[in-house]
Amino acid sequence: MRRTRHVLFSLGLAGALAGLVIGSASASYPGGTNGRIAIGVRANGGANIWTLRPDGTGLRQLTTGPGFTLCPSYSADGHSIAYCSNVSGAFEIWTMRHDGSRQRQLTHLGGFATFPDYSPDKSRIAFGGSEGTDPNAEIYVVNAHTGRGLQKLTNCGAASGCVNELPVWSPDGTKIVFMHADTSNDDGDPVGEQVWIMDASGAHKHQLTFDAVEKDQAPDWSPDGSKIGYSAGAPGSGGTWVMNADGSNQHQLSGCVAGDPQPCPAGDEFGVAWSPDGTKIAFLRDMSLIGISDRPVFVMNADGSNQHRITTAPIIPGVPGWQPLHVDED
């Protein structure tokens, strides 16, 4: 099973989710300091959202209870978190304060809704999901305060297995980067998924990556909007890549390269989260395919240097999301 997970959300869930990676799709915004890092942590047959400082200290639990509560993504002012949860039945988008208070359900699609991302002005939330029995995954936008005004930005039409997911706003709010695949395999995993970009209105969709290397998990913008980080590589050999916002100068920063043993002995990298000051990138390194039950969050410099883990086993986190501002830290 690949790291992707969207179709399974509308099915059996509990067993299927045990091996899945659920994270955030959180944009970084310019002008902030590096606040806390939010992660979904899997434990005791469910998952909840925790935060920690960028050096790995100060671990705090924000949500509690059964079910799967995941996908944390900060607003640009650092005061709010959008996330996904199935505590009310189907996966829906929820919001809360950065300290875990005022938790409330925002969407009521009845299908699934995951991986939210706030617009820079905090007025809207983009996410991937489907309404009711729609078999395809699309990208939607709703009012971040009321959950009303649902707007579908992509349209698979009658294409079976089509996937549009993992939307992330550009720091200036004019663009959305996302992942797209025309088809899925029998397990519901996208085939040939690539990084795409569109206007915030849904217009002018176009592809940024074209090579045959598999793409998966959420991309992320650099705070100045000039670059996009993304994950590429087959399961077991994923790495962290960066390109210019127009798709040029695609290059690998970290992870396995062609010719390395498979699965990669260093672990499978994915889940890019740029720091608000633009100097660092957080990501996950999964060692499960080489027989080690460990999936730490790593932080490195934006050029790929000085890689170091900030979480300790046995925590099994999802993709990190970085708080754009230093808010109420002790």
RAQUIUR-V896901 format. One record per residue. NEAR is the number of other C-alpha atoms within 12 Angstrom. Layout:
# RAQUIUR-V896901
near-><NEAR,NEAR>
This chain:
# RAQUIUR-V896901
near-><21,31,41,39,38,42,39,33,36,32,21,15,26,24,15,25,32,26,28,35,39,47,52,55,56,59,59,56,43,29,20,27,27,35,36,41,52,50,54,43,44,35,25,16,19,31,39,38,49,42,41,34,29,37,22,27,18,19,24,25,23,31,37,25,20,20,30,42,48,49,49,54,60,50,44,43,32,40,28,38,51,53,54,49,44,36,27,24,26,34,43,39,51,44,44,31,25,40,28,28,17,18,25,27,29,36,41,29,31,21,31,41,49,54,57,50,58,49,39,33,23,30,23,33,53,55,56,50,48,41,27,18,17,24,29,38,50,41,44,44,41,32,25,35,25,20,27,19,18,24,26,27,33,37,27,24,17,14,18,20,29,34,44,51,50,52,49,56,47,39,39,26,32,21,34,49,51,53,46,44,35,26,25,27,20,13,19,28,32,34,27,27,39,37,46,37,39,31,23,32,22,28,16,17,23,24,22,31,37,20,16,14,24,32,42,48,52,56,54,57,47,41,38,26,30,25,31,47,54,51,46,45,37,32,32,32,37,43,40,46,44,36,29,22,33,23,26,17,17,24,24,26,32,39,36,30,28,17,9,17,15,20,26,28,23,28,38,42,47,51,48,49,57,54,42,41,27,34,25,31,49,57,56,49,46,41,27,27,27,21,16,18,19,27,39,36,48,42,38,30,22,32,23,26,18,17,24,24,24,31,35,20,18,15,27,37,46,53,51,55,59,56,46,40,28,26,24,13,22,13>
